[in-house]
Amino acid sequence: MPESQSVQVFGKKKTATACAFAKQGRGLIKVNGQPIENIEPECLRLKAFEPVLILGQDKFANLDIRIRVKGGGFTAQIYAIRSAIAKSIVAYYAKYVDESSKNELRATLMAYDRNLLVADPRRREPKKYGGRSARARFQKSYR
């Protein structure tokens, strides 16, 4: 029996990490064992669907994607999921389909939003002494 065609990629946003495992299948996308249609919060569900909507359902028809996500808040997790989905289809096409279709997918995703394929380097600034946050200082008093 031939080994199934699969790729594993990571999508990150702040401290949220989504690990996507893409293999040949029938078009299922699951997040932590649940279908992607059940993602909460509902208002951000469309954000997670973006790579599928941009590239079209036909590109995902013979591909199963399983995603494990942890860390961060729910918004960061959704952004990590969408990044993982986009990266996984590009990686799958690069490895098992042809280079030209991979470049086409990549160009389409980059034209829509660069953060789908390139991680956002911004992180939380560390707190310093003399104040309650990274930049805010305690109020000065003379008596």
N, C-alpha and C positions, 0 to 999 in steps of 0.2 A: 504494500500500500504506500503510495507516494505521500510525503510529508505535506501537510496543508500549508498553503501560502499565507503567511502572516507577518505583520510588523507591529512593533511596540514603540510608542512615542509618548512624550510628556508635554503637557501644556501647563504653564505656570502664570499666576497673577498674584502679586504680593506674597502671602505665605500659603496660598491655596495651590495644591498640586493635583493635576488630573492625569492619570496614566491610562492611555487608550491602547487597546489591543485590537487591531483590525485583521480580520481573516475572511477568506472566501465564505459566502453565505447567501442569505436571501433578503438583505436590506434591513436587518434589525439594528437599532442603536439603543443600547441600554446603559443607564447611569446608575451605579451601585445596585445592579440587579433589577432596577425598575425601568420601564420604557421611558424614552426621552419625553414623551407626551405628558408625563406626570410630574415634570420638574416644578418645584416650588421655588420662589414665588411666581405666580402666574404672569405678572407684568414683565418678568425677565425671560420667560420661556422662549419668546421669539428671538432673543439674543443668542440662545443656545442653538436654535435652528438655522441661524444665518448661513453657515457654510453649506448646508443642504439646499437652502433656498437660492443661494447665489449660483452654485454649480449645477443645480437641477437634480431631481430625484433619480434620474436614469444613471447618473455616475455612482450612486450608492446602492443600486438595485442588486448587485451581486457581491455585496460587502457587508459583513457583520462587524459592528464596532461595540466593544465592551469597555466601559469607562469606570475606573475607580477614582473617586475624588475625596480628598481630605484636607483639613487645614483652612485657615482664613474664614471670612464671613460668606454669606450666601451670594452676594454680588461677585466677589472675587472668585468663588467656586464656579459660577456660571461662565465668567470670562475664561477661566482655566479650561472648562469643558469645551467651549467653542474653539479655543486655540488647539486643544488636543484633537478634536474632530478634523479641523482643517489640516493640521500637520500629518495626521494619520492617512488621509486620502492621498496627499501629495507623496508621502513616503511609500505607500502601497503602489501607486502608479509608477514611481521611480524604480521600484524593485521588480515588479512583476508585469507591468505594461510597458509602453515605450516612452522614451525620453521626451519626445515632442509633445505628447499629451500631458505629461507631467509639467512641462514648461508652460503650457497653455493654462492648466489649472492654477499654477503658481501665479502667473500674470493676472488672471482673473481675481484671485483672492487678494493679491497685493494692491490692485487697483481699487478694490472696495475698502479694505482696511488692513494696513500693514501689521497691526497687532494680532491678526489671525495667525501669522506665521513667525513673527519676530516678537520675542518676549519684551514686555515693558520693564525697563530697568529700575523704575522708581520704587523705593522702599521707604518704610517709616523711618523718620529721623530720630535718633536716640535722644532720650531726655538728658538734660544737663543739670548740674546742681545750681542752686540759687533761683530756682523757679519751679513752676508746676508742670511745665512741658518743655519741648525742645527749644522754643523761642521765647515764650512768655516768661517774664521775671516777676518775682514777688514785689509787691508795692513798697516803695521806699518811704521810710518814716523817720523824722528827725527827733521825735520824742517818744 
